């Protein structure tokens, strides 16, 4: 018989923060009566401007779930202005989190086979009970060395057996763009086969360390999913994949949903026949990581550092724009001021090339090291030396909105195209 967890906030002790968003926080916490570590999602209902039914749906779906590969909720309740959802604590965090911390090129095929097999078992249960998950991705796959692998986040899930729904299909536009099936994007009728497509994209994500659409805008992802061939698994310099793994992904990413296998059928595929026990293989992966709380703080620090660096680059570029416009309006040929302006671009990843352009631009003053400068820049500057304003190839891009030295660089690259 399942334990009945308390539904009062004062019976829990909130510990470290392990996740946050615009309207919700996730804490590691201790259930005082049971002296048990849990995870608690705290949703600030006053800050949430969207549809509260998303969180209500998640809580309602999670509580009756009883499968080892699906994250259930112990209980949920309202405390003041917050909704609390009490869940098992998964010490490894999500597969997405683990890849960001230590596996940027993705996991081993053995680990992927084990994780995907466990997720398929959870999906088989969901689908047999009339649910579509609709948001399968690495960020919603949680791991723990004891509790194993669990599929989480049922905020987008749908029940196929709603009253009046005789065809067991949905038509709503729900999910995350990179993982959305074509029929979901088109808002045509879809069923549990939409989860199989998302499962295939997730398999690619686990193999490569990112989704196959990572560098594209959401709009472009939706267009490409509808108009291009589905993504497929290819060997990389670092990794070789088995033909069985490639087969599984190809089967999942068929554009016609009727041709995709069910979770039950996929579990019979050779790729999953020899998948290892989750306990040992998950432990091996997690042994390389700091505890979840520490790794969350580490990633937060990295993100803060990146944001600061981006802010500095934006500020630096703004200064460069001002200096450039100043030079245009005053026809400024003051060498010292131009050098000061060039130094503002010094931290750019192309700084060595920009310095070469600067040296070429001031050769008439310095008069030395001429041969060295030309040797460094001969490949990049010869095209521009042979073109004039009258040349038909000369169509300089607009430069007033960027710094002078970046403008020179764009012009050089234009001639080289």
C-alpha positions as CSV (number, residue, x, y, z in Angstrom):
1,X,0.0,0.0,0.0
2,X,1.3,3.4,-1.0
3,X,2.2,5.9,1.7
4,X,-0.1,8.8,2.1
5,X,2.0,12.0,2.1
6,X,0.9,15.0,4.1
7,X,-0.8,17.8,2.3
8,X,0.3,20.7,4.6
9,X,3.3,22.9,3.9
10,X,4.5,22.9,7.5
11,X,5.2,19.2,7.3
12,X,7.9,19.7,4.7
13,X,11.3,21.4,5.0
14,X,12.4,23.1,1.8
15,X,16.1,22.6,1.2
16,X,18.2,23.6,-1.9
17,X,16.8,25.0,-5.1
18,X,17.3,22.5,-7.9
19,X,15.3,24.2,-10.7
20,X,13.6,27.5,-11.4
21,X,11.4,29.2,-14.0
22,X,9.3,32.3,-14.5
23,X,6.5,31.0,-12.3
24,X,7.7,27.8,-10.6
25,X,10.6,26.7,-8.4
26,X,11.7,23.1,-7.7
27,X,13.3,22.4,-4.3
28,X,14.9,19.4,-2.8
29,X,12.9,19.0,0.4
30,X,12.4,16.7,3.4
31,X,9.1,15.2,4.3
32,X,9.3,15.6,8.1
33,X,6.9,12.8,9.2
34,X,8.6,10.2,7.0
35,X,12.1,11.7,7.2
36,X,12.3,11.2,3.4
37,X,13.9,13.4,0.7
38,X,11.4,14.5,-2.0
39,X,11.2,17.1,-4.7
40,X,8.6,19.8,-4.5
41,X,7.5,22.0,-7.4
42,X,6.2,25.3,-6.0
43,X,4.1,27.3,-8.5
44,X,3.4,30.9,-7.7
45,X,-0.2,31.2,-8.8
46,X,-0.2,35.0,-8.6
47,X,2.8,35.3,-11.0
48,X,1.3,32.9,-13.5
49,X,-0.5,34.7,-16.2
50,X,-1.3,31.7,-18.4
51,X,-3.8,28.9,-18.2
52,X,-3.7,27.4,-14.7
53,X,-5.3,24.3,-16.1
54,X,-1.8,23.3,-17.3
55,X,-0.6,22.8,-13.7
56,X,-4.0,21.3,-12.7
57,X,-3.7,18.8,-15.5
58,X,-0.1,17.9,-14.5
59,X,-1.1,17.2,-10.9
60,X,-4.2,15.3,-11.9
61,X,-2.3,13.1,-14.4
62,X,0.6,12.4,-12.1
63,X,-1.2,11.3,-8.9
64,X,-3.0,8.2,-10.3
65,X,0.0,7.1,-12.3
66,X,1.5,3.8,-11.1
67,X,4.4,2.8,-13.3
68,X,8.1,2.6,-12.4
69,X,9.1,4.6,-15.5
70,X,6.7,7.5,-15.0
71,X,7.2,10.2,-12.4
72,X,4.2,10.1,-10.1
73,X,3.2,12.8,-7.6
74,X,2.9,11.8,-4.0
75,X,0.3,14.6,-3.5
76,X,-0.5,18.2,-4.4
77,X,-2.1,21.1,-2.4
78,X,-2.4,24.9,-2.3
79,X,-0.4,26.7,0.4
80,X,-1.2,30.5,0.4
81,X,-0.7,31.7,-3.1
82,X,1.4,28.7,-4.2
83,X,0.5,25.3,-5.6
84,X,2.8,22.6,-4.2
85,X,3.4,19.3,-6.1
86,X,5.3,16.7,-4.1
87,X,7.3,14.2,-6.1
88,X,10.1,11.6,-5.7
89,X,13.5,13.1,-5.7
90,X,15.6,12.0,-8.8
91,X,19.2,12.5,-7.7
92,X,20.7,12.5,-11.2
93,X,18.4,15.2,-12.6
94,X,17.4,15.2,-16.3
95,X,19.4,13.7,-19.2
96,X,19.5,17.3,-20.7
97,X,21.1,18.5,-17.4
98,X,23.6,15.7,-17.4
99,X,24.7,16.4,-21.0
100,X,25.2,20.1,-20.3
101,X,27.3,19.2,-17.3
102,X,29.5,16.4,-18.6
103,X,28.4,14.9,-21.9
104,X,28.2,17.7,-24.5
105,X,28.6,15.2,-27.4
106,X,25.9,12.9,-26.1
107,X,25.8,9.5,-24.3
108,X,27.2,6.1,-25.2
109,X,24.9,3.9,-27.2
110,X,24.7,1.4,-24.3
111,X,23.4,4.1,-22.0
112,X,21.0,5.4,-24.6
113,X,19.6,1.9,-25.3
114,X,18.9,1.4,-21.6
115,X,17.3,4.9,-21.1
116,X,15.1,4.6,-24.2
117,X,13.9,1.1,-23.3
118,X,12.8,2.4,-19.9
119,X,11.0,5.3,-21.5
120,X,9.3,3.0,-24.0
121,X,8.0,0.9,-21.1
122,X,6.5,4.1,-19.6
123,X,5.0,5.2,-22.9
124,X,3.5,1.8,-23.4
125,X,1.7,2.1,-20.1
126,X,0.6,5.7,-20.9
127,X,-0.8,4.8,-24.3
128,X,-2.6,1.7,-23.1
129,X,-4.3,3.9,-20.5
130,X,-5.4,6.5,-23.1
131,X,-2.8,9.2,-22.5
132,X,-0.5,11.0,-25.0
133,X,2.5,12.7,-23.3
134,X,3.1,15.3,-26.1
135,X,6.4,16.7,-24.7
136,X,9.0,13.9,-24.8
137,X,12.5,15.2,-24.7
138,X,15.8,14.8,-22.8
139,X,14.8,17.5,-20.4
140,X,11.8,15.5,-19.3
141,X,13.7,12.2,-18.8
142,X,14.9,12.0,-15.1
143,X,17.4,9.4,-13.8
144,X,18.4,8.1,-10.4
145,X,20.8,5.3,-9.5
146,X,18.1,3.6,-7.4
147,X,14.8,4.8,-8.8
148,X,16.0,4.3,-12.4
149,X,14.6,6.2,-15.4
150,X,11.3,8.2,-15.3
151,X,9.5,10.3,-17.8
152,X,8.3,13.5,-16.2
153,X,6.3,16.7,-16.9
154,X,2.7,15.8,-17.7
155,X,1.6,19.4,-18.1
156,X,1.1,18.9,-21.8
157,X,-0.4,15.4,-21.6
158,X,-3.8,14.7,-23.0
159,X,-6.4,12.0,-22.3
160,X,-7.6,10.2,-25.4
161,X,-10.8,8.9,-23.9
162,X,-12.4,12.2,-23.0
163,X,-16.2,12.0,-23.3
164,X,-17.4,12.4,-26.8
165,X,-13.9,11.6,-28.3
166,X,-14.8,8.4,-30.1
167,X,-11.8,8.4,-32.4
168,X,-9.2,8.7,-29.7
169,X,-7.4,11.6,-31.4
170,X,-6.4,15.2,-30.6
171,X,-6.1,18.3,-32.7
172,X,-4.4,20.9,-30.4
173,X,-1.0,22.5,-31.1
174,X,1.0,21.4,-28.0
175,X,4.6,20.6,-27.4
176,X,8.2,21.9,-28.0
177,X,8.9,22.8,-31.7
178,X,12.1,20.7,-32.1
179,X,10.2,17.5,-31.0
180,X,6.8,18.1,-32.6
181,X,5.5,15.6,-35.0
182,X,4.4,16.9,-38.4
183,X,0.7,16.1,-37.8
184,X,0.8,18.1,-34.5
185,X,2.3,21.1,-36.4
186,X,-0.5,20.8,-39.0
187,X,-3.1,20.6,-36.3
188,X,-4.6,17.6,-38.0
189,X,-5.9,14.7,-36.0
190,X,-3.2,12.9,-34.1
191,X,-2.9,10.1,-31.6
192,X,-0.1,8.4,-29.5
193,X,2.0,8.0,-32.7
194,X,2.9,11.7,-32.2
195,X,4.8,10.6,-29.1
196,X,6.7,8.1,-31.2
197,X,8.0,10.9,-33.4
198,X,9.1,12.9,-30.4
199,X,10.8,9.7,-29.0
200,X,12.8,9.5,-32.2
201,X,13.9,13.1,-32.0
202,X,14.9,12.5,-28.4
203,X,17.0,9.5,-29.4
204,X,18.9,11.8,-31.7
205,X,19.3,14.4,-28.9
206,X,20.8,11.8,-26.6
207,X,23.1,10.6,-29.3
208,X,24.4,14.0,-30.4
209,X,24.1,16.0,-27.2
210,X,21.5,18.4,-28.7
211,X,18.4,18.2,-30.9
212,X,18.9,18.0,-34.7
213,X,17.4,21.5,-35.0
214,X,19.5,23.3,-32.3
215,X,20.7,26.2,-34.5
216,X,17.3,27.1,-36.0
217,X,14.5,29.4,-35.0
218,X,11.2,27.8,-33.8
219,X,9.5,29.0,-37.0
220,X,12.2,27.4,-39.3
221,X,12.0,24.2,-37.3
222,X,8.2,24.0,-37.9
223,X,8.7,24.6,-41.6
224,X,11.6,22.1,-42.0
225,X,9.7,19.4,-40.1
226,X,6.8,19.8,-42.6
227,X,8.8,20.2,-45.9
228,X,12.2,18.5,-45.5
229,X,13.2,14.9,-45.1
230,X,13.1,13.7,-41.5
231,X,16.5,13.9,-39.6
232,X,18.4,10.7,-39.4
233,X,21.3,9.3,-37.3
234,X,24.8,9.5,-38.9
235,X,28.2,8.5,-37.6
236,X,30.4,11.4,-36.3
237,X,34.2,11.7,-35.9
238,X,33.8,10.9,-32.2
239,X,31.1,8.2,-32.4
240,X,29.9,5.3,-34.5
241,X,26.4,4.0,-34.2
242,X,25.0,0.6,-34.8
243,X,22.6,-0.1,-37.7
244,X,20.0,-1.2,-35.1
245,X,20.0,2.2,-33.5
246,X,19.7,3.9,-36.9
247,X,16.8,1.6,-37.7
248,X,14.9,2.5,-34.6
249,X,15.2,6.2,-35.3
250,X,14.2,5.8,-39.0
251,X,11.1,3.9,-37.9
252,X,10.1,6.6,-35.4
253,X,10.6,9.5,-37.8
254,X,8.3,8.4,-40.6
255,X,6.1,11.3,-41.7
256,X,3.1,9.1,-42.0
257,X,2.0,8.4,-38.4
258,X,0.2,5.2,-39.5
259,X,3.6,3.7,-40.5
260,X,5.3,4.4,-37.2
261,X,5.5,1.5,-34.7
262,X,3.9,1.6,-31.3
263,X,5.9,1.6,-28.1
264,X,5.0,-2.1,-27.7
265,X,6.3,-2.9,-31.1
266,X,9.5,-0.9,-30.6
267,X,10.3,-2.8,-27.4
268,X,10.6,-6.0,-29.5
269,X,13.3,-4.4,-31.7
270,X,16.8,-6.0,-31.6
271,X,18.3,-2.7,-30.4
272,X,16.5,-3.0,-27.0
273,X,17.0,-6.8,-26.6
274,X,20.4,-6.5,-25.0
275,X,20.0,-3.2,-23.1
276,X,21.6,-3.4,-19.7
277,X,20.1,-3.1,-16.3
278,X,19.5,0.6,-15.5
279,X,21.1,0.4,-12.0
280,X,24.7,-0.2,-13.1
281,X,24.8,1.9,-16.2
282,X,23.2,5.0,-14.6
283,X,25.5,4.8,-11.7
284,X,28.5,4.7,-14.0
285,X,27.3,7.9,-15.7
286,X,26.4,9.7,-12.5
287,X,29.7,8.8,-10.8
288,X,31.4,11.3,-13.2
289,X,29.1,14.2,-11.9
290,X,29.0,16.2,-8.7
291,X,25.7,15.9,-6.7
292,X,22.7,17.4,-8.4
293,X,22.6,20.5,-6.1
294,X,26.3,21.3,-6.9
295,X,25.9,20.7,-10.6
296,X,22.8,23.0,-10.7
297,X,24.8,25.8,-9.0
298,X,27.8,25.1,-11.4
299,X,25.6,25.5,-14.5
300,X,23.9,28.6,-13.0
301,X,27.4,30.2,-12.5
302,X,28.3,29.4,-16.1
303,X,25.1,30.9,-17.4
304,X,25.6,34.0,-15.4
305,X,29.1,34.3,-16.8
306,X,27.9,33.9,-20.4
307,X,25.2,36.6,-19.8
308,X,27.8,39.0,-18.4
309,X,30.1,38.3,-21.4
310,X,27.3,38.9,-23.8
311,X,26.4,42.2,-22.1
312,X,30.0,43.3,-22.3
313,X,30.1,42.5,-26.1
314,X,26.9,44.4,-26.7
315,X,28.2,47.4,-24.7
316,X,31.5,47.2,-26.6
317,X,29.7,47.1,-30.0
318,X,27.6,50.1,-29.0
319,X,30.8,52.1,-28.3
320,X,32.2,51.0,-31.6
321,X,29.1,52.2,-33.4
322,X,29.3,55.6,-31.8
323,X,33.0,55.9,-32.7
324,X,32.3,54.8,-36.2
325,X,29.5,57.4,-36.7
326,X,31.7,60.0,-35.1
327,X,34.4,59.3,-37.6
328,X,32.0,59.6,-40.5
329,X,30.5,62.9,-39.4
330,X,33.8,64.5,-38.6
331,X,35.9,62.9,-41.4
332,X,38.2,61.9,-38.5
333,X,41.7,60.8,-39.6
334,X,43.2,61.2,-36.1
335,X,45.5,58.1,-35.8
336,X,45.4,57.9,-32.0
337,X,41.7,58.0,-31.9
338,X,41.4,55.4,-34.6
339,X,43.8,53.2,-32.7
340,X,41.6,53.6,-29.6
341,X,38.6,52.6,-31.5
342,X,40.3,49.5,-32.9
343,X,41.3,48.4,-29.5
344,X,37.6,48.3,-28.5
345,X,37.3,45.3,-30.9
346,X,40.2,43.5,-29.4
347,X,38.2,40.9,-27.5
348,X,36.4,39.8,-30.5
349,X,37.1,36.2,-31.7
350,X,38.4,37.7,-34.9
351,X,40.6,40.2,-33.2
352,X,43.8,39.0,-34.8
353,X,42.4,39.6,-38.3
354,X,41.0,43.0,-37.2
355,X,44.5,44.0,-35.9
356,X,45.9,43.0,-39.3
357,X,43.4,45.3,-41.0
358,X,44.3,48.1,-38.5
359,X,48.0,47.7,-39.3
360,X,47.3,47.9,-43.0
361,X,45.3,51.0,-42.4
362,X,48.1,52.8,-40.5
363,X,51.1,51.6,-42.5
364,X,51.7,55.0,-44.0
365,X,52.4,56.4,-40.5
366,X,54.5,53.5,-39.0
367,X,56.4,52.6,-42.2
368,X,57.9,49.4,-40.7
369,X,57.1,45.7,-40.6
370,X,55.5,46.2,-44.0
371,X,56.4,42.8,-45.3
372,X,55.2,41.0,-42.1
373,X,51.8,42.7,-42.3
374,X,51.3,41.8,-45.9
375,X,52.4,38.3,-45.3
376,X,49.8,37.9,-42.6
377,X,47.0,39.4,-44.6
378,X,47.8,38.6,-48.3
379,X,45.1,36.0,-48.6
380,X,42.4,38.1,-47.2
381,X,43.3,41.5,-48.8
382,X,44.3,40.7,-52.3
383,X,40.7,40.7,-53.6
384,X,39.9,44.1,-52.1
385,X,43.1,45.6,-53.6
386,X,42.0,44.6,-57.1
387,X,38.5,46.1,-56.8
388,X,37.4,49.7,-57.1
389,X,34.1,51.4,-56.5
390,X,33.3,51.1,-60.2
391,X,33.8,47.3,-60.2
392,X,30.5,45.4,-60.8
393,X,31.5,43.1,-58.0
394,X,31.7,46.0,-55.6
395,X,28.4,46.1,-53.6
396,X,29.5,47.0,-50.1
397,X,27.0,46.1,-47.4
398,X,25.5,48.8,-45.1
399,X,28.0,49.6,-42.4
400,X,26.7,52.5,-40.4
401,X,25.1,50.2,-37.9
402,X,28.2,48.4,-37.0
403,X,31.7,49.3,-35.8
404,X,34.2,50.5,-38.4
405,X,36.5,47.6,-38.0
406,X,33.7,45.0,-38.3
407,X,32.7,47.0,-41.4
408,X,36.1,46.5,-42.9
409,X,36.0,42.8,-42.0
410,X,32.6,42.4,-43.7
411,X,33.9,44.1,-46.8
412,X,36.9,41.9,-46.9
413,X,34.8,38.7,-46.6
414,X,32.4,40.0,-49.2
415,X,35.2,40.2,-51.8
416,X,36.4,36.7,-50.9
417,X,33.0,35.1,-51.5
